[in-house]
């Protein structure tokens, strides 16, 4: 009876040892697939971060350019205001109302020009922001696709064993 029991125990240990060896080999393949998946995911995330940073940089450049244009337009309008007010101040008493009317027209024209420049600049910034949002969404979608593919590869490798 002891011999039989000893044989059964020895067989159980041998089977367990054999099963462990096979599982370890399988686990190595799965671990390798997981490591590759992590590398692919990290690469995709770095690429996405780079694209997002580039999009943000483009928006910042567009905003700076727009600010510069708007500042220039407002400076020009302020110059026109000063010129018009100077003409009113230099006008004779009888011509003062006429000069004020003329000045008001010039001021209104300068303000309209500045407002138009503001609108155009803001439109360009809005377009750049929309483009950046699109690029960010595409980059995010590519990253999600890479993550899904990497996870699928790991599952595929795990299913083999």
C-alpha positions as CSV (number, residue, x, y, z in Angstrom):
1,X,0.0,0.0,0.0
2,X,2.8,2.4,0.8
3,X,4.5,1.6,-2.5
4,X,1.3,2.4,-4.3
5,X,0.8,5.6,-2.4
6,X,4.4,6.7,-3.0
7,X,4.0,5.9,-6.7
8,X,0.8,8.0,-7.0
9,X,2.4,10.9,-5.1
10,X,5.5,10.7,-7.3
11,X,3.3,10.7,-10.4
12,X,1.4,13.7,-9.2
13,X,4.6,15.6,-8.6
14,X,5.9,14.6,-12.1
15,X,2.7,15.7,-13.8
16,X,2.7,19.0,-11.9
17,X,6.3,19.6,-12.8
18,X,5.6,18.8,-16.5
19,X,2.6,21.1,-16.5
20,X,4.6,23.9,-14.9
21,X,7.2,23.7,-17.6
22,X,4.7,23.9,-20.4
23,X,2.8,26.8,-18.7
24,X,6.1,28.7,-18.2
25,X,6.9,28.4,-21.9
26,X,3.4,29.6,-22.8
27,X,3.6,32.4,-20.3
28,X,6.9,33.5,-21.8
29,X,5.3,33.8,-25.2
30,X,2.3,35.7,-23.7
31,X,4.7,37.9,-21.7
32,X,6.7,38.7,-24.8
33,X,3.4,39.6,-26.6
34,X,2.4,41.8,-23.7
35,X,5.8,43.6,-23.7
36,X,5.5,44.2,-27.5
37,X,2.0,45.4,-27.0
38,X,3.1,47.8,-24.3
39,X,5.8,49.1,-26.6
40,X,3.3,49.6,-29.4
41,X,0.9,51.4,-27.1
42,X,3.7,53.7,-25.7
43,X,4.8,54.5,-29.2
44,X,1.3,55.4,-30.3
45,X,0.8,57.5,-27.2
46,X,4.1,59.4,-27.9
47,X,3.0,60.0,-31.5
48,X,-0.3,61.3,-30.3
49,X,1.3,63.6,-27.8
50,X,3.6,64.9,-30.5
51,X,0.7,65.6,-32.8
52,X,-1.4,67.2,-30.1
53,X,1.6,69.5,-29.2
54,X,2.0,70.4,-32.9
55,X,-1.6,71.2,-33.2
56,X,-1.5,73.4,-30.0
57,X,1.6,75.1,-31.3
58,X,-0.2,75.9,-34.6
59,X,-3.1,77.4,-32.7
60,X,-0.7,79.5,-30.6
61,X,1.0,80.8,-33.7
62,X,-2.3,81.6,-35.3
63,X,-3.4,83.4,-32.1
64,X,-0.2,85.4,-31.9
65,X,-0.5,86.4,-35.6
66,X,-4.1,87.4,-35.1
67,X,-3.2,89.4,-32.0
68,X,-0.5,91.2,-34.0
69,X,-2.9,92.0,-36.8
70,X,-5.5,93.2,-34.4
71,X,-3.1,95.4,-32.5
72,X,-1.9,96.9,-35.8
73,X,-5.4,97.6,-36.9
74,X,-6.3,99.2,-33.6
75,X,-3.2,101.3,-33.7
76,X,-4.1,102.5,-37.1
77,X,-7.6,103.3,-36.0
78,X,-6.3,105.2,-33.0
79,X,-4.0,107.2,-35.3
80,X,-7.1,108.1,-37.4
81,X,-9.0,109.1,-34.3
82,X,-6.2,111.4,-33.2
83,X,-5.9,112.9,-36.7
84,X,-9.6,113.5,-36.9
85,X,-9.8,115.1,-33.4
86,X,-6.8,117.3,-34.3
87,X,-8.6,118.6,-37.4
88,X,-11.6,119.4,-35.2
89,X,-9.5,121.2,-32.7
90,X,-7.7,123.2,-35.5
91,X,-11.0,124.1,-37.2
92,X,-12.5,127.6,-37.0
93,X,-15.5,128.2,-34.9
94,X,-17.8,128.4,-37.9
95,X,-16.4,125.2,-39.4
96,X,-16.3,123.3,-36.1
97,X,-19.6,121.4,-36.7
98,X,-18.6,120.5,-40.3
99,X,-15.2,119.3,-39.1
100,X,-16.8,117.3,-36.3
101,X,-19.1,115.6,-38.8
102,X,-16.2,114.8,-41.0
103,X,-14.2,113.5,-38.1
104,X,-17.0,111.3,-37.0
105,X,-17.2,109.7,-40.4
106,X,-13.4,109.1,-40.4
107,X,-13.6,107.7,-36.9
108,X,-16.5,105.4,-37.8
109,X,-14.6,104.2,-41.0
110,X,-11.4,103.5,-38.9
111,X,-13.4,101.7,-36.3
112,X,-15.2,99.6,-39.0
113,X,-11.9,98.8,-40.6
114,X,-10.4,97.7,-37.2
115,X,-13.5,95.6,-36.5
116,X,-13.2,93.9,-39.9
117,X,-9.6,93.1,-39.2
118,X,-10.6,91.7,-35.8
119,X,-13.3,89.5,-37.4
120,X,-10.9,88.2,-40.0
121,X,-8.2,87.4,-37.5
122,X,-10.6,85.7,-35.2
123,X,-12.0,83.7,-38.1
124,X,-8.5,82.4,-38.9
125,X,-7.9,81.5,-35.3
126,X,-11.2,79.7,-35.2
127,X,-10.3,77.7,-38.4
128,X,-6.9,76.8,-36.9
129,X,-8.6,75.7,-33.7
130,X,-11.1,73.5,-35.6
131,X,-8.2,72.0,-37.6
132,X,-6.3,71.4,-34.4
133,X,-9.3,69.7,-32.9
134,X,-9.7,67.5,-35.9
135,X,-6.0,66.5,-35.8
136,X,-6.2,65.8,-32.1
137,X,-9.3,63.6,-32.7
138,X,-7.5,61.7,-35.5
139,X,-4.4,61.2,-33.3
140,X,-6.6,59.9,-30.5
141,X,-8.4,57.5,-32.9
142,X,-5.0,56.2,-34.1
143,X,-3.9,55.6,-30.6
144,X,-7.0,53.8,-29.7
145,X,-6.6,51.7,-32.8
146,X,-3.0,50.8,-31.8
147,X,-4.1,49.9,-28.3
148,X,-6.9,47.7,-29.6
149,X,-4.5,46.0,-32.0
150,X,-1.9,45.4,-29.3
151,X,-4.5,44.0,-26.9
152,X,-5.8,41.7,-29.7
153,X,-2.3,40.4,-30.4
154,X,-1.9,39.6,-26.7
155,X,-5.2,37.7,-26.7
156,X,-4.3,35.9,-29.9
157,X,-1.0,34.8,-28.4
158,X,-2.7,33.7,-25.2
159,X,-5.3,31.7,-27.2
160,X,-2.5,29.8,-28.9
161,X,-1.5,28.1,-25.7
